[in-house]
Amino acid sequence: LSPVRKITAERMLASARTSAPVTLTSEVDATELVRLRSQLKNDSSTAARPLPSYTDLLVKAAAEALSEHPELNARLQDDGEIALSAAVHVGIAVDTQRGLLVPVLRNAQEKSLRQIAAESAALIEAADKGQLGPDALQGGTSTLTNLGMYEIDRSEEHTSELQSLVNLVCLLLLANQTPSLD
């Protein structure tokens, strides 16, 4: 195994050993999400800025939801205590030639959708080029995995460091609202 794949395997195994396997599934109507992305895609006034991906939209929605429900933006500490975090640091799962990496988009709750799009594009590019340092891969309070482009309807992930799982939060949030552009 490559060093990246070995670390990924170790962290996923540790998470599987120390967290309760809970899976909840719900279908949602993402029509408004698709409509928003189409609107952004067709907006010629923003052509110079990165087009937000569906993952960016989900990061924004998750950041809003986690800010509104801080008990979901929590992690289990080594001493068994639960630590809430006011800052929403979203790890974005990225499949690279070297293996799965999860760069962290910090303070996502403070960023506009366009800022999230620009920062995630830079993180993904750096991950693909093998240019991320350890700091860029640590400190996430939640992790987002978007496998929709592979036509995956459901997946069960284990996060590292006992983070909250954002997939459920995003899906529940999107059932009721679309993320704001601010």
N, C-alpha and C positions, 0 to 999 in steps of 0.2 A: 504494500500500500504506500501511496505517496504520503508525505507528512500531513498535508491538508486532509486527505481522506482518513488517515489514522485519527487525527484530532476530532474530525466530524463524527466518526464512528464511536470514539470514546465518550464524547459529550452526549450523543443520542442514546447510547447504552446507559449512561449514568442517569439521564432523564427518565428513561423507561423504567429503571429500577426504583427511582425515588418519587415518581408522580403517579397519581391515580389515573388510570385510563378511562377517560370520560369522553364520549362522542355523542354530540347532538347534531341532528341534521334537519334542515328545513329548506324548502324551495322558496325563492323570492322572485318577484317580478322586477327585473333590472331594466325595464324599458326606459325609465327616466335617466338612468346611468348611461345607457347607450345613446340616448338623445343628447345628453349633456356633452358627451365626448364628440359626437358628430357636430354639434354646435361649435365646440372649440376648434375642431378640425377645419371647419369652413370659415372661421373668423379670420379674414385676411389681415386685420389690424394687429394680429399677434403672430404672424408668420415667422418672425425672426426668433421667437422664443420657442423652447421645446414644447411639443404637443404632449400634454399629460396622457400617460398610458392608463389602462384600467387599474393597474397596480397603484399608480399615483392617486387615482380617485379613491381607491380603497384605503390607502394610507391616510388620506385627508379625512375620510369618513371615520376611520378607526381612531385617529387623533382626537376628533371631536367627541366621539363616544367615550373614549377613555378619560378625557378631561371632565366630561359630565358625570362619569361614574368611576371615581378614582379607586374604588375598591377592586375594580377589574385591572387596574394598572399597578399590580402588586407582584411581589416575588417572595418566595420563602427563603429566609436566611439560614445560615448554617446552624444558628442557635435555636431554630424551630419557630422563630417569630416571623410574622408577616410584615413586610415593609412596603408601605404605600409610597408611590413616587408622584410628585406633582408634575414633573417633567415627563413627557411622552417621547421615549426614544424607540422608534420602530425599526426592528431588524427586517431587512428585505432579503428573502431567500433568493440566491442567484446561482444558477447552474453554470459552472465554468469548466474549462478543460482540466483544471487542477482538482476539481471536485466542488461540492456544495460550499458556498461561502454565504455569510449573512452579514453584510455591511449594515451599519446602524445610521439611520437618519435621525439626528438629534433634535430635540425640542420641536417635534412635528406639530405640536399643538399651537405653536406660535407662527407657523409658516403658512403662506398662501399656497394655493394649489400650484401656481406657476413656480414658486420657490421649491416646492416639493419635487416637481417634475425636473427642474434643473439639477437639484442636488442628487436625486436618485439616478438620473442619467449619468452624472459624473461618478457616482459610487459604482454603478454597474460597469461602466467603462474601465474604471480602475481595477475592479475585481477581475474582469476579463483579461486585462493586461498583466495581472499579478502585481499590481502596484499599491495594494492596500497594506498599511501597517497594522500591527496588532490592535492599536487604539480604535481603528475604524471598525473592528470586528467585535468589540466588547461594549458592555454597558447597556444593551438593549433592555427595555422594560416589557417589550412584547415583540412577537415575530409575525410577519405576514408572509404567507405562501400563496401565490396565485398560480394555479395550474390550468386555468381556463383555456389558455392558448393551446393546450394539448388535449382539449376536449375531455378533461377529467371532471367528473361530476362530484366526486367525493374523495377525500384523502384524510388519513389520520396521521398527524405529525406529533413528534415530541420536540418540545423546545429545549434549548439549552438553558442552564441556570434557573430552571423552574419558573420561567416567565409565564405571564398570562398568554393564552392563545387568542389571537386577534381574529382569526377566521370567523368564529361564531359572532363576535361583536360586529364585525363588518356586515355579515349577512343579516343579522337582526336589525341593524341600523338601516341598511339599504331597503329593507322591507317597508320602511316608513318615510324615509327622506333621502334626498340626494345631497352630497356634500356641497358646502358653499364654495364660491370661488375665492373668498378672502383668506 
